Amino acid sequence: MKKKNYIFIIQKFLFVNNIFFKKKNFISKNYKFIINKFIFVKYNQKIYFK
């Protein structure tokens, strides 16, 4: 998968799970770190984008 597609998926993922992340008290710095590492935690499942 191309990097451009990764960015689209990441943006969509953050949009869909915006409420979840807010409930978990994610701050801007953590958002940036997670985006840079392509690692996201959704509920109890870990989704890795490498």
ABEGO torsion letter per residue (X at the ends): XBAAAAAAAAAAAAAAAAAAAAAAGBBAAAAAAAAAAGBBBBEABBBBBX
